[in-house]
Amino acid sequence: MRHDAGGGALAQPHPAQGYAGDVSPQLACQWWQSGEAVLVDVRSDAERAWVGFIPGAVPVEWKLWPGMAVNPNFDAQLQAAVPPGRKLVMLCRSGVRSIASSRRATELGYEAYNILEGFEGDPDTHAQRGHTGGWRFHGLPWRQG
């Protein structure tokens, strides 16, 4: 995870190329809960069903399960779900697909931010996610089932 100069979680967006910036899960959650941003979960429907979901997040798949091909309807689904001009915080499993989807959302006219660490974070030394970072690890709102 990126940290600020004081050693805490990133309190401000970090500049990025092709989209508005990178934000910590905590800052993304703060923006979302205050209504400052729309939380867009770009994980596949299967991931949300099996791993967990965030009540109130807008689900728009970036890649489709099982082949993980880019969703040909991403643009239309995002534009139907979120009015133009809104600030978006984009979430995926580990913070990779959310970069690509943030770039695309920016091309569509949104102010889009990538959520660092994603929902599950990076794998730990045992190749397991959810122990070293991510939305869920930080105790932010989510549900399973």
Secondary structure by P-SEA (a helix, b strand, c coil): ccccccccccccccccccccccccaaaaaaaaaaccbbbbbcccaaaaaccccccccbbbbcccccccccccaaaaaaaacccccbbbbbbcccaaaaaaaaaaaaaaccbbbbbcccccccccccccccccccccccccccccc
